[in-house]
Amino acid sequence: MTVSGRTRCAAYAAGLVAALVLATLPAAAKAAPPGRDVDVFIGTGGSAPWHSGNTTPAAARPFGLVHLGPDTTGARDGRPSTTASGYGWEDDRVRGFSATHLSGAGCPALGDVPFLPVTGALPADPAGASVALDHAAERADPGWYAARLGNGVGVSLAAGLRTGLAVLAFPRGRPSRLLVKAGGSLAGARGARVRFPSRREIAVSTTSGGFCGSPGRYRVHVLLRLARPMVAHGTWGGARPGGWVTLDRRGGTSKVQVSVSFVDLAGARRNLEVERPGWSYADLRAEASTAWDRELARVQVTGGTAQERTLLDTALYHSLLHPSLVSDADGRYPGFDGEVHRLAPGERHYSAVAGWDAYRTQLPLLAWLRPDVASAVVRSLARMATQGGWLPRWPLVASYTGVMNGDSAAPVIATAHAFGARDFALEPLVTRLARQGEQTDGLPGQGWFRPRPGLADYLRLGYVPNTTPERGWPQPHGASTTLEYAVDDFAVARLAMAAGREDLAARFAERSRSWRNLLDEGRGLLLPRDGDGAFPGPDTDPGGCCDGFQEGNPTQYTFGGVPQDVAGLLAGLGTPAAALQRLDDFHSSLSAGAGSPHAWLGNQPSFLTPWTYLWLGEPTRTAEVVTRARHGLWSVAPGGLPGNDDLGSLSAWYVWASLGLYPLTPGTADVGLTTPAFDRVTVRPSAGPPTVIERVGSGSHVAGVLVDGVARSASWLPLGPGIRPAVLRVVTTEDPAPAWGTAPGDRPPSYDGLAQR
């Protein structure tokens, strides 16, 4: 890894001034060990809410519980950043450093218990206090973060799994203090309590939650342990309570260990005792760097440009931050039934599983690279269902959130299974998913959550009427809900087939054809329908957001919303020539947003659309669009992501595209093929043999493919366990119309119920 400031583009480098400021940082923050080239500031800028990556430079381990990092603000009253992660590149102040974060989510969450180092007298409003932050004085890489604040305090952070270490270098000659904002969580807090169990400990418990307007809440416990006894301490009240400590009357360096538990303070203390982060920032930072080097080395490349290598490394890093650990070192974790549970030795419990966002890209990548972690995620979902009654679709800590539509646990589990994460009990999950897709009654989870709202109508009519506004939205989303349920049904059918339950598979596979009920053949669009079956009127804007479609519009969902039967969809849009012309027009803009009849590759409904050309026998169009997207939408800059990263799902799209692959159909291991960005890619998963992808030549298009030395004309291949190639060789050409992948038999599978087209 390298210091991220060296890789940032010249537009936001600060030249000599930055070098002079950096020279005053603690020695451990000046250099990084050689290795991967990750820029953790990519995605921290942009236009919120939908055209910002919403990422954070917080220090974290792969899939760790603690994400220890800065929370910024552009306001003088200490309000959180307008970006949901709590960190915004456009902000010029820091309101504190908190121990928990989500990277890339679209709604504020976590950011629990910010602490802010200040000098001199206590501020009049400690809860609203902030300090100037010059981004030229920040440095970070996977696992660590460092900055020099406007008040002269140097801050260096490093992360363990459940713990971390902060080194605070205060100017000499003035009192050094720490403000602990117990009520400062990004989504607000209540019931905050600050205690001082000893002269070296600050214990905070608080409640937050309400992710994206959901009723779910969590209780979090943060323990700050000081290397030296505090000189004085106190608390403040009000709507945003907290506590303060005087660390030293004359300044100097103070060290603070940080530990988090979602169970209790005893769990936070036990996490410190077990993980033993120590007091050496250099040592903990080196441990974090080693952990990241091990994970990032699972994808190694040669060739490509320096920018492409940085973007790939950064995208892979973002893809492996979540899901997040929520179980303590002693195995305890908060359950969906409100009780504390204990895991078997060696097991881990994960949350922050971004279902709707993740099943297309991040989960298949995780199942390929880390099938052990992906399997543990599925086992975690199973425990949540046992405790709460239903499999969740976007769990956060120990709560349902109901975020996004569809029963996304189905494609999450089916895709994990297809790509090789199979260390879980399949039969009980198939039974539970079938129940979620067929049972219209039953007690709601945690008093409110149902996995498939509108299920009775879907079973009766074959679609969800576009009549009731989606929770948290002013519009109904009946069409996108119907499309998601059809994808979910296909995923359940695939899992049922794997479990040998053929009758169940046939029933759900037939329902996966429900997307057809939304096809208005006269307009060549998928459109919502009302309770009487009527489509919207002829004045409907095909690029209008978002009546009937969550985070999208009819055109975007038409080309990206039926991954299980793309061939059937295209056949319903008219002649192949007409469909091709429409796809070309659709991709004339690649980052159009939700209110345009063009592609928005910064959001999930358009993720598949560049590969839709493969079903038309036009792989050169796929190569052109994917290359244009990689070069035009991603950059080595804070605004270098074209949309919310959504816990790594957008970054995972970039990883797949750079490899020249893309997972086509949730519930299968089918991947589309296109031109890789690199001369050679070696993928080394945690289990199973490696796969080498070689690009022969520097052409823009694919002229031929050899799979373990055997020529393959098909524009796709299966990438499941046991059938992955050892060597995939992609021969390229500048010929604008090569024959490879163009014959009818070369096109990817498409599934019409159980039948494969």
Residue pairs with C-beta under 8 A, 6 or more apart in sequence:
1 32
1 33
1 34
1 35
1 36
1 37
1 38
1 141
1 142
1 289
1 292
1 293
2 32
2 34
2 35
2 36
2 37
2 38
2 141
3 31
3 32
3 139
3 141
4 38
4 39
4 40
4 41
4 57
4 139
4 140
4 141
5 13
5 18
5 22
5 138
5 139
7 37
7 39
7 310
7 636
8 39
8 41
8 636
8 637
8 638
9 635
9 636
9 637
11 637
12 89
12 135
12 637
12 638
13 136
14 21
14 134
14 135
14 136
17 136
18 136
18 137
21 134
21 136
21 137
21 148
22 29
22 30
22 137
22 139
22 148
23 30
24 148
24 154
25 137
25 139
25 146
25 147
25 148
25 154
25 156
25 169
26 146
26 154
26 156
26 167
26 169
26 253
26 281
28 146
28 156
28 167
28 281
28 282
28 285
29 139
29 144
29 146
29 154
29 156
32 141
32 289
33 286
33 289
35 289
35 293
35 296
36 142
36 292
36 293
36 296
36 297
36 313
36 317
37 306
37 309
37 310
37 313
38 141
38 142
38 292
38 296
38 310
38 313
38 314
38 317
39 310
39 314
39 636
40 55
40 57
40 140
40 141
40 142
40 145
40 314
40 317
41 57
41 89
41 135
41 138
41 140
41 638
42 53
42 55
42 311
42 314
42 635
42 636
42 637
42 638
42 640
42 641
43 52
43 53
43 54
43 55
43 104
43 318
43 638
43 640
43 641
43 645
43 651
44 53
44 55
44 56
44 57
44 83
44 85
44 87
44 88
44 89
44 638
45 52
45 53
45 88
45 89
45 90
45 637
45 638
45 639
45 640
46 52
46 53
46 638
46 639
46 641
47 639
48 54
48 82
48 83
48 84
48 88
49 82
49 84
49 106
49 644
50 106
50 551
50 593
50 594
50 602
50 603
50 643
50 644
51 591
51 593
51 602
51 642
51 643
52 83
52 88
52 639
52 641
52 643
52 644
53 104
53 639
53 640
53 641
53 643
53 644
53 645
53 650
54 83
54 84
54 85
54 103
54 104
54 105
54 106
54 644
54 645
55 85
55 87
55 103
55 104
55 318
55 641
55 645
56 67
56 69
56 70
56 85
56 86
56 87
56 101
56 102
56 103
57 69
57 70
57 87
57 138
57 140
57 145
58 67
58 68
58 69
58 70
58 87
58 101
58 103
58 145
58 157
58 159
59 66
59 67
59 68
59 69
59 140
59 143
59 144
59 145
59 157
59 158
59 159
59 164
59 288
60 66
60 67
60 68
60 69
60 101
60 142
60 143
60 159
60 321
61 143
61 159
61 160
61 161
61 288
61 291
61 292
62 291
62 292
62 295
62 320
62 321
63 320
63 321
63 322
63 323
63 324
63 325
63 350
63 373
64 159
64 160
64 161
64 162
64 324
64 325
65 100
65 161
65 162
65 260
65 324
65 325
65 326
66 99
66 100
66 159
66 160
66 161
66 162
66 163
66 164
66 258
66 259
66 260
67 99
67 100
67 101
67 102
67 103
67 110
67 159
67 321
67 324
68 97
68 98
68 99
68 145
68 157
68 158
68 159
68 164
68 166
68 258
69 87
69 97
69 98
69 101
69 145
69 157
70 86
70 87
70 94
70 96
70 97
70 133
70 145
70 147
70 155
71 80
71 81
71 86
71 87
71 94
71 95
71 96
71 97
71 98
71 111
71 114
71 184
71 186
72 81
72 86
72 87
72 88
72 91
72 92
72 93
72 94
72 95
72 133
73 79
73 80
73 81
73 91
73 93
73 94
73 95
73 130
74 81
74 82
74 88
74 90
74 91
74 92
74 93
75 93
75 130
76 93
76 128
76 130
77 125
77 128
78 95
78 125
78 127
78 128
78 129
78 130
78 184
79 95
80 86
80 95
80 108
80 111
80 186
81 87
81 88
81 91
82 88
84 102
84 105
84 106
84 107
84 108
84 109
84 186
84 644
85 101
85 102
85 103
85 104
85 105
86 98
86 101
86 108
86 110
86 111
86 186
87 101
89 135
89 638
89 639
91 133
92 132
92 133
92 134
93 130
93 131
93 132
93 133
93 150
94 116
94 130
94 131
94 133
94 147
94 149
95 114
95 116
95 129
95 130
95 181
95 184
96 114
96 115
96 116
96 179
96 181
96 184
97 114
97 115
97 116
97 155
97 157
97 166
98 110
98 111
98 112
98 113
98 114
98 115
98 184
98 185
99 112
99 113
99 164
99 222
99 258
99 260
100 110
100 111
100 112
100 220
100 260
101 110
101 111
102 109
102 110
102 322
102 324
102 352
102 647
103 318
103 321
103 322
103 645
103 647
103 648
104 318
104 644
104 645
104 646
104 647
104 648
104 649
104 650
104 651
105 211
105 354
105 644
105 646
105 647
106 212
106 644
106 646
107 187
107 211
107 212
107 213
107 403
108 186
108 187
109 186
109 187
109 208
109 209
109 211
109 396
110 185
110 186
110 187
110 208
111 184
111 185
111 186
111 187
112 185
112 189
112 206
112 208
112 220
112 222
112 260
113 180
113 181
113 182
113 184
113 185
113 204
113 206
113 220
113 222
114 181
114 184
115 166
115 178
115 179
115 180
115 181
115 224
115 256
116 129
116 130
116 131
116 178
116 179
116 181
117 131
117 149
117 151
117 153
117 155
117 168
117 170
117 176
117 177
117 178
117 179
118 129
118 131
118 151
118 153
118 177
118 178
118 179
119 151
119 152
119 153
119 170
119 171
119 174
119 175
119 176
119 177
119 251
120 174
120 175
121 175
122 177
122 179
122 244
123 129
123 179
126 179
126 181
126 236
126 242
126 244
127 181
127 183
127 184
127 236
127 238
127 239
127 240
127 241
127 242
128 240
129 179
131 149
131 150
131 151
131 153
132 149
132 150
132 151
133 147
133 149
133 150
134 148
134 150
137 147
137 148
137 149
138 145
138 146
138 147
139 145
139 146
139 147
140 146
141 289
142 288
142 289
142 292
142 296
142 317
143 158
143 159
143 285
143 287
143 288
143 289
143 291
143 292
144 156
144 157
144 158
144 159
144 285
144 288
144 289
145 155
145 156
145 157
146 154
146 155
146 156
146 157
147 154
147 155
148 154
148 155
149 155
151 171
152 170
152 171
153 168
153 169
153 170
153 171
153 176
154 167
154 168
154 169
155 166
155 167
155 168
155 169
156 166
156 167
156 169
156 281
157 164
157 165
157 166
157 167
158 164
158 165
158 277
158 281
158 284
158 285
158 288
159 284
159 288
160 275
160 277
160 284
160 287
160 288
161 275
161 325
162 259
162 260
162 261
162 271
162 275
162 325
162 328
162 329
163 257
163 258
163 259
163 260
163 271
163 272
163 275
163 277
164 257
164 258
164 259
164 277
164 284
165 255
165 256
165 257
165 258
165 277
165 278
165 279
165 281
165 284
166 255
166 256
166 257
166 258
167 253
167 254
167 255
167 256
167 281
168 176
168 178
168 247
168 253
168 254
168 255
168 256
169 252
169 253
170 176
170 247
170 248
170 251
170 252
170 253
170 254
171 251
172 250
172 251
172 252
173 250
173 251
174 250
174 251
175 246
175 248
175 249
175 250
175 251
176 246
176 247
176 248
176 251
176 252
176 254
177 244
177 245
177 246
177 247
178 202
178 224
178 244
178 245
178 247
178 254
178 256
179 242
179 244
180 194
180 202
180 204
180 224
180 242
180 243
180 244
180 245
181 240
181 242
182 189
182 192
182 193
182 194
182 204
182 206
182 241
182 242
182 243
183 189
183 190
183 192
183 206
183 239
183 240
183 241
183 242
184 240
184 242
185 206
185 208
185 220
186 208
187 208
187 209
187 210
187 211
188 208
188 210
189 206
189 207
189 208
189 240
190 206
190 207
190 208
191 205
191 206
191 207
191 219
192 204
192 205
192 206
192 207
192 241
192 242
193 204
193 205
193 206
194 202
194 203
194 204
194 235
194 241
194 242
194 243
195 202
195 203
195 204
196 202
196 203
196 230
196 233
196 243
196 245
197 203
199 226
199 229
199 230
200 225
200 226
200 227
200 228
200 229
200 230
201 223
201 224
201 225
201 226
202 223
202 224
202 226
202 233
202 243
202 245
203 221
203 222
203 223
203 224
203 265
203 268
204 221
204 222
204 223
204 224
204 243
205 219
205 220
205 221
205 222
205 265
206 219
206 220
206 222
207 217
207 218
207 219
207 220
208 217
208 218
208 220
209 216
209 217
209 218
209 396
209 397
209 399
210 216
210 217
211 394
211 396
211 399
211 401
211 403
212 401
212 403
212 472
213 471
213 472
214 399
214 400
214 401
214 402
214 403
214 471
214 472
215 446
215 447
215 448
216 396
216 399
216 400
216 401
216 446
217 399
218 262
218 334
218 396
218 397
218 398
218 399
219 262
219 334
220 260
220 261
220 262
220 397
221 260
221 261
221 262
221 263
221 264
221 265
221 267
221 268
222 258
222 259
222 260
222 268
223 258
223 259
223 260
223 261
223 265
223 268
223 269
223 272
224 256
224 257
224 258
225 256
225 257
225 259
225 272
226 245
226 247
226 254
226 255
226 256
226 257
227 254
227 255
227 256
227 257
227 279
228 247
228 248
228 254
230 245
230 246
230 247
231 245
231 246
231 247
231 248
231 249
232 245
232 246
233 243
233 244
233 245
233 246
234 243
234 244
235 241
235 242
235 243
235 244
236 242
236 243
236 244
247 254
248 254
255 279
255 281
257 272
257 277
257 279
259 268
259 269
259 271
259 272
259 275
260 268
260 271
261 267
261 268
261 270
261 271
261 328
262 326
262 328
262 333
262 334
262 397
262 398
263 328
263 332
263 333
263 334
263 340
264 340
267 328
267 329
267 330
267 332
268 328
270 328
270 329
270 330
271 328
271 329
273 329
274 329
274 330
275 329
277 284
278 284
292 317
295 316
295 320
295 369
295 370
296 313
296 316
296 317
296 320
297 684
298 316
298 369
298 370
298 683
298 684
298 685
298 686
299 312
299 316
299 369
299 655
299 659
299 681
299 682
299 683
299 684
300 681
300 682
300 684
301 309
301 312
301 658
301 678
301 679
301 680
301 681
301 682
302 678
302 679
302 680
303 678
303 679
303 680
303 695
304 312
304 677
304 678
304 679
307 635
307 636
308 630
308 658
308 677
308 678
310 636
311 630
311 634
311 635
311 636
311 640
311 654
311 658
312 654
312 655
312 658
312 677
312 678
314 651
315 634
315 651
315 652
315 654
315 655
315 658
316 651
316 655
317 651
318 645
318 648
318 651
319 362
319 365
319 366
319 648
319 651
319 652
319 655
320 366
320 369
320 370
320 648
321 647
321 648
322 352
322 353
322 354
322 647
322 648
323 350
323 351
323 352
323 353
323 354
323 373
323 377
323 380
323 647
324 350
324 351
324 352
325 348
325 349
325 350
326 333
326 334
326 349
326 350
326 351
326 352
326 397
326 398
327 333
327 343
327 347
327 348
327 349
330 342
331 342
331 343
331 344
331 345
331 347
332 340
332 341
332 342
332 343
333 340
333 341
333 342
333 343
333 349
333 398
334 340
334 341
334 397
334 398
335 341
335 383
335 384
335 387
335 388
335 398
336 383
336 384
336 385
336 387
336 388
336 392
336 395
336 398
336 399
336 400
336 445
336 446
337 387
337 388
338 398
339 387
341 383
341 387
343 349
347 376
347 379
348 376
348 380
349 376
349 380
349 383
350 373
350 376
350 377
350 380
351 380
351 395
351 396
351 397
351 398
352 395
352 396
352 397
352 647
353 377
353 380
353 381
353 392
353 394
353 395
353 412
354 362
354 394
354 646
354 647
354 648
354 649
355 392
355 393
355 394
355 404
355 406
355 408
355 409
355 412
356 393
356 394
356 403
356 404
356 405
356 406
356 408
356 484
356 604
357 394
357 404
357 604
357 646
357 647
357 649
358 412
358 646
358 647
358 648
358 649
358 652
359 408
359 411
359 412
359 415
359 666
360 563
360 604
360 607
360 608
360 649
360 653
360 663
360 666
361 607
361 649
361 650
361 652
361 653
361 655
361 656
361 663
362 647
362 648
362 649
362 651
362 652
363 374
363 412
363 415
363 416
363 419
364 415
364 416
364 418
364 419
364 663
364 669
365 652
365 655
365 656
366 373
366 374
366 377
366 416
366 421
367 374
367 415
367 416
367 417
367 418
367 419
367 420
367 421
368 419
368 420
368 683
368 685
368 719
369 683
369 685
369 686
370 685
370 686
371 419
371 420
371 421
371 422
371 423
371 685
371 686
371 687
371 688
371 721
372 421
372 423
372 686
372 687
373 686
374 416
374 419
374 421
375 416
375 421
375 422
375 423
375 424
376 423
377 412
377 416
377 421
378 412
378 413
378 416
378 417
378 421
378 424
378 429
379 423
379 424
381 391
381 392
381 395
381 409
381 412
381 413
382 391
382 424
382 425
382 428
382 429
382 432
384 391
384 392
384 395
384 398
385 391
385 392
385 409
385 432
388 400
388 445
388 446
388 449
389 442
389 443
389 444
389 445
390 400
390 436
390 445
390 449
390 450
390 451
391 407
391 409
391 410
391 413
391 429
391 432
391 433
391 436
391 451
392 400
392 401
392 409
392 445
392 449
392 451
393 401
393 402
393 403
393 404
393 406
393 407
393 408
393 409
393 451
394 401
394 402
394 403
394 404
394 408
395 401
399 446
400 445
400 446
400 448
400 449
402 448
402 449
402 471
404 550
405 453
405 470
405 477
405 480
405 481
405 484
405 550
406 480
406 481
406 484
406 485
406 487
406 488
407 433
407 436
407 437
407 451
407 452
407 484
407 485
407 488
408 484
408 488
409 433
409 436
409 451
410 433
410 436
410 437
410 487
410 488
410 489
410 491
410 492
410 495
411 487
411 488
411 491
411 666
411 667
413 429
413 433
413 491
413 495
414 491
414 492
414 494
414 495
414 666
414 667
415 491
415 663
415 666
415 667
416 422
417 426
417 494
417 495
417 498
418 494
418 667
418 668
418 669
418 720
419 663
419 669
419 719
419 720
419 721
420 669
420 685
420 687
420 688
420 720
420 721
422 721
426 495
426 498
426 499
427 499
429 495
430 492
430 495
430 496
430 499
430 501
430 504
433 491
433 492
433 495
434 492
434 496
434 504
434 508
435 442
436 451
436 452
437 452
437 455
437 485
437 488
437 489
437 492
437 508
437 511
438 455
438 459
439 455
440 455
440 456
440 459
444 450
445 451
452 458
452 485
452 488
453 464
453 481
454 464
454 465
454 468
454 478
454 481
455 485
457 463
457 464
457 465
457 531
458 464
458 482
458 485
458 514
461 517
461 533
462 514
462 517
463 478
463 479
463 482
463 514
463 517
463 518
463 529
464 478
464 479
464 481
464 482
464 485
465 478
465 528
465 529
465 530
465 531
466 476
466 477
466 478
466 479
466 528
466 529
466 530
466 547
466 548
467 476
467 478
467 530
467 531
468 476
468 478
469 475
469 476
470 476
470 477
470 481
470 550
473 546
473 550
475 546
475 547
475 548
476 528
476 547
476 548
477 546
477 548
477 549
477 550
478 528
478 529
478 548
479 518
479 526
479 527
479 528
479 529
479 548
479 549
479 554
479 557
480 548
480 549
480 550
480 552
480 557
480 561
480 605
481 550
482 514
482 515
482 517
482 518
483 515
483 518
483 526
483 557
483 561
483 562
485 511
485 514
486 511
486 512
486 513
486 514
486 515
486 562
486 564
487 512
487 562
487 563
487 564
487 666
489 508
489 509
489 511
489 512
489 514
490 508
490 509
490 512
490 564
490 665
490 666
490 667
490 751
491 666
491 667
492 504
492 508
493 504
493 505
493 506
493 507
493 508
493 509
493 512
493 667
493 754
494 505
494 667
494 668
495 667
496 502
496 504
496 505
496 508
497 505
505 754
506 753
506 754
509 751
509 753
509 754
510 753
510 754
512 564
512 565
512 751
512 753
513 565
513 752
513 753
515 526
515 561
515 562
515 565
515 569
516 568
516 572
517 529
518 526
518 527
518 528
518 529
519 525
519 526
519 569
519 572
520 526
520 527
520 535
521 572
523 542
524 558
524 572
524 573
524 574
524 578
524 582
525 542
525 554
525 555
525 558
526 554
526 557
526 558
526 561
526 562
527 535
527 536
527 540
527 548
527 554
528 535
528 536
528 547
528 548
528 549
529 535
536 547
536 548
540 554
541 553
542 553
542 554
542 555
542 597
543 553
543 554
543 555
543 592
543 595
543 596
543 597
543 598
544 553
544 554
544 595
545 551
545 552
545 553
545 593
545 594
545 595
546 552
546 553
546 594
548 554
549 556
549 557
549 605
551 594
551 603
551 604
551 605
552 594
552 600
552 603
552 605
552 606
553 594
553 595
553 596
553 597
555 586
555 597
555 598
556 594
556 597
556 599
556 600
556 605
556 606
556 609
557 605
558 569
558 573
559 582
559 583
559 586
559 599
559 606
559 608
559 609
559 612
560 605
560 606
560 607
560 608
560 609
560 612
561 605
562 568
562 569
563 608
563 664
563 665
563 666
564 665
564 666
564 667
564 750
564 751
565 750
565 751
565 752
565 757
566 608
566 612
566 615
566 664
566 748
566 750
567 615
567 747
567 750
567 757
568 750
568 752
568 757
570 576
570 579
570 612
570 615
570 616
573 579
573 582
576 616
576 617
579 616
580 613
580 616
580 618
580 621
583 609
583 612
583 613
583 616
583 621
584 621
585 598
586 597
586 598
586 599
586 609
587 598
587 599
587 609
587 610
587 621
587 625
588 598
589 596
589 598
589 599
590 598
590 599
590 600
590 601
590 625
590 628
590 629
590 632
590 633
590 642
591 599
591 600
591 601
591 602
591 633
591 642
591 643
592 598
592 599
592 600
593 600
594 600
594 603
599 606
599 609
599 610
600 606
600 643
601 607
601 609
601 610
601 629
601 633
601 642
601 643
601 653
602 633
602 641
602 642
602 643
602 644
602 650
603 643
603 644
604 646
604 649
607 653
608 662
608 664
610 622
610 625
610 626
610 629
610 662
611 622
611 662
611 664
611 672
611 674
611 748
613 619
613 621
613 622
613 625
614 622
614 672
614 715
614 716
614 741
614 747
614 748
615 747
615 748
615 750
616 747
617 741
617 742
617 743
617 744
617 746
617 747
618 742
619 673
619 674
619 701
619 702
619 715
619 740
619 741
619 742
620 701
620 736
620 737
620 738
622 672
622 674
622 715
623 674
623 675
623 700
623 701
623 702
624 700
626 657
626 674
626 675
627 675
627 700
629 657
630 654
630 657
630 658
630 677
633 642
634 640
634 641
634 642
634 654
641 650
641 651
642 650
643 650
644 650
645 651
653 662
656 662
656 663
656 671
657 674
657 677
658 676
658 677
658 678
658 681
659 676
659 677
659 681
659 683
659 693
660 673
660 674
660 675
660 676
660 677
660 693
660 695
660 730
661 671
661 672
661 673
661 674
661 693
661 719
662 671
662 672
662 674
663 669
663 670
663 671
663 719
664 670
664 671
664 672
664 716
664 748
665 748
665 749
665 751
668 718
668 749
669 718
669 719
669 720
669 723
670 716
670 717
670 718
670 719
670 748
670 749
671 716
671 717
671 718
671 719
672 715
672 716
672 748
673 702
673 705
673 714
673 715
673 716
673 717
673 730
673 741
674 702
675 695
675 699
675 700
675 701
675 702
675 730
675 732
676 693
676 695
676 730
678 693
678 695
679 694
679 695
680 692
680 693
680 694
680 695
681 692
681 693
681 694
682 690
682 691
682 692
682 693
683 690
683 691
683 692
683 693
684 690
688 721
688 724
689 724
689 726
690 726
691 724
691 725
691 726
691 727
691 728
692 726
692 727
692 728
693 728
693 730
694 727
694 728
694 729
694 730
695 730
695 732
696 729
696 730
696 731
696 732
697 703
697 731
697 732
697 733
698 732
699 732
699 733
699 734
699 735
700 732
700 733
700 734
701 732
701 733
701 734
701 735
701 736
701 738
702 715
702 730
702 731
702 732
702 733
702 738
702 740
702 741
703 731
703 732
703 733
703 735
703 738
703 740
704 711
704 713
704 730
704 731
704 740
705 711
705 712
705 713
705 714
705 717
705 728
705 729
705 730
705 731
705 740
706 712
706 727
706 728
706 729
706 731
707 717
707 725
707 727
707 728
708 725
708 726
708 727
709 727
713 740
713 741
713 743
713 745
713 746
714 741
714 745
714 746
714 747
714 748
715 740
715 741
715 746
715 747
715 748
716 747
716 748
716 749
717 725
717 728
740 746
741 747
749 756
749 757
750 756
750 757
751 757
